Amino acid sequence: MKNFGTLEYVRDRFSRNWSWKVTGPRAVVMVSRVIPQSWYGDGPNEAIIPDTDQNVQKIKWIDDRYPLEILSKSVWKKKISNFVEKKKKLKKIEKLRQVNPGKQFRGKLLNFQKKGLDFLLKSSGNALLADEMGLGKTVQTLAYLATEKQSFPVLVIAPLVTLNNWQREIGKFMKKKSRNGKLVENLVPTSTLIRIGKTKDLGKFDFYIINYDLLYKRLDDMSKLNLKTIICDEVQHLRSKTTKKYFAVKKLSALKSIKYRIGLSGTPIYNRGSEIWPIVDILRPGLLGSFKEFCDYFCYVNEKGKAVVLENKRESLGEELRKHVMLRRKKSDVLKELKDKVRYKQVIDADINYYHRELDKIWKKLEEDQKNAETAFDKFTSYKRAIQSERQAAGIAKLPHVIEFVKNIMEIEESVIVFCHHKSIHQLLHKSLGEHSPSAIIGGQTDKERQHQIDRFQAGETRLMIAGLRAGNVGINLTRARYVIFAELDWSPAIHRQAEDRLHRIGQKNIVFAYYLIGNGTLDDHVASVLVDKSYEIDAIMDEKIDSFENKEKAELILAQIHDKIASKR
């Protein structure tokens, strides 16, 4: 690891007092900002710092973020020992074994899922199950509820589009237990979907299922249910500790009746590693200290004021999570029969004249909005609108070439899923590719219509699906396809991974190819670079090894095959 300078315990030749000497340009700049009592030594790249407890703490803070070569190791070790907080020894999750679920569970678990059940049991039901998408986190959780004593009633908090799926899975995998404890084979546990915000008595059920956005409104009703278990599906929804939904979950999880708190997500970190703290503080309060303590030790603040986990701390944060609260398995680790997933960044042409004309309009509108803005919030919202407008302009500029790319792949009679972000792009794609009678997943659909569109595609009635990135990235199984095409890019790598894993999951028998279409001359390339940078931070914390963002050889081979087959038909 790179050192930014040196740290040595010396006697200052002017004051004759023992002091700390720091060398190195960047280290000295940090010292001058953080420790006002310091002064320059022999030249601008050397700083002398009085040896006080407060200054030692500040030097340690600098060393955590800008590693220094410690030249006086024994003295330094002794000095900082006074400030290293002795943490309460936490119970480490033991080696996992394959455990069979309780008799209330209906169905069979794969071997790795049996270990997942053992993990939940050994963590006393206060855990983050972070298996990659498609490995059956819901099934493992239901197996745990069927095995653990006194786990009912259960509150399931999940995204709106997955509520029906939870109710279906409960009916599929769990048997009803009567009041006297006897199992009723042909009945399922009682459940209710909570869809309205108006306060009223909810009645008695085994499962209460609600979406995140409605929870705050029904907080008082939920507090009266004597809940035993809280399950937070797609727990990344709680990554911000300032939201109403976070407040509601935090308050419910602190109720005396609650014994078990389980978070589920293949992508608990969306953008920055610091997003893991609010989630862990609900599941295992205090494990990562206060948010300030967490940031002081693990993070630095970037130019946008966001806490980013330090590169040299990412591995240790991941180890802490895996040791005490998180189980993370990748498909490549547990499903040897599952084929690879290959990502490829494909640059395509774009209508640059149109794009530049739109950028000019966007820029003029932004200047006008900024000029007329009365508050900082007005300025912020105008900036966000400009970014969204640019993303839509880039999508339209490359649309004809996206359509051509999709048609090329469909020439070899493959099932394809196209993800886009804007409704206008979704409509244009649907119209331009209408000859293929595509299925459509888009925000605003009813559960019934959404499921009908999924069933059409999975049954082979159509070979093309067009889905909104944030409408079709969770709660659906699309293993019929092996090609996923991103016509537009989202700023969060987690959104893309969730979308990819609608295909790359249990039941997929082919290599999945994910193509990210980059409009030549647009800001797409910048967005792609941001996605890669964020991916590296997330991978370093969540996984013990970092995946490459793309596998060019395999993807280029497929592209060559596609074009070859098309050419042979002409």
Secondary structure as GFF3:
##gff-version 3
##sequence-region A 1 570
A	DSSP	beta_strand	6	11	.	.	.	ID=ss1
A	DSSP	beta_strand	18	23	.	.	.	ID=ss2
A	DSSP	alpha_helix	25	34	.	.	.	ID=ss3
A	DSSP	beta_strand	39	40	.	.	.	ID=ss4
A	DSSP	beta_strand	46	50	.	.	.	ID=ss5
A	DSSP	alpha_helix	53	65	.	.	.	ID=ss6
A	DSSP	beta_strand	69	70	.	.	.	ID=ss7
A	DSSP	alpha_helix	73	80	.	.	.	ID=ss8
A	DSSP	alpha_helix	111	122	.	.	.	ID=ss9
A	DSSP	beta_strand	126	129	.	.	.	ID=ss10
A	DSSP	alpha_helix	137	147	.	.	.	ID=ss11
A	DSSP	beta_strand	154	158	.	.	.	ID=ss12
A	DSSP	three_ten_helix	160	162	.	.	.	ID=ss13
A	DSSP	alpha_helix	163	173	.	.	.	ID=ss14
A	DSSP	beta_strand	176	177	.	.	.	ID=ss15
A	DSSP	beta_strand	183	184	.	.	.	ID=ss16
A	DSSP	beta_strand	191	194	.	.	.	ID=ss17
A	DSSP	beta_strand	207	211	.	.	.	ID=ss18
A	DSSP	alpha_helix	212	215	.	.	.	ID=ss19
A	DSSP	three_ten_helix	216	218	.	.	.	ID=ss20
A	DSSP	alpha_helix	219	223	.	.	.	ID=ss21
A	DSSP	beta_strand	229	233	.	.	.	ID=ss22
A	DSSP	three_ten_helix	235	238	.	.	.	ID=ss23
A	DSSP	alpha_helix	244	253	.	.	.	ID=ss24
A	DSSP	beta_strand	260	264	.	.	.	ID=ss25
A	DSSP	three_ten_helix	273	275	.	.	.	ID=ss26
A	DSSP	alpha_helix	276	283	.	.	.	ID=ss27
A	DSSP	alpha_helix	291	298	.	.	.	ID=ss28
A	DSSP	beta_strand	299	301	.	.	.	ID=ss29
A	DSSP	beta_strand	307	309	.	.	.	ID=ss30
A	DSSP	three_ten_helix	311	313	.	.	.	ID=ss31
A	DSSP	alpha_helix	314	324	.	.	.	ID=ss32
A	DSSP	beta_strand	326	327	.	.	.	ID=ss33
A	DSSP	alpha_helix	331	334	.	.	.	ID=ss34
A	DSSP	beta_strand	341	348	.	.	.	ID=ss35
A	DSSP	alpha_helix	352	372	.	.	.	ID=ss36
A	DSSP	alpha_helix	376	397	.	.	.	ID=ss37
A	DSSP	alpha_helix	399	410	.	.	.	ID=ss38
A	DSSP	beta_strand	416	420	.	.	.	ID=ss39
A	DSSP	alpha_helix	423	432	.	.	.	ID=ss40
A	DSSP	three_ten_helix	434	436	.	.	.	ID=ss41
A	DSSP	beta_strand	439	441	.	.	.	ID=ss42
A	DSSP	alpha_helix	447	458	.	.	.	ID=ss43
A	DSSP	beta_strand	464	468	.	.	.	ID=ss44
A	DSSP	beta_strand	483	486	.	.	.	ID=ss45
A	DSSP	alpha_helix	493	500	.	.	.	ID=ss46
A	DSSP	beta_strand	512	519	.	.	.	ID=ss47
A	DSSP	alpha_helix	524	542	.	.	.	ID=ss48
A	DSSP	alpha_helix	552	569	.	.	.	ID=ss49
###
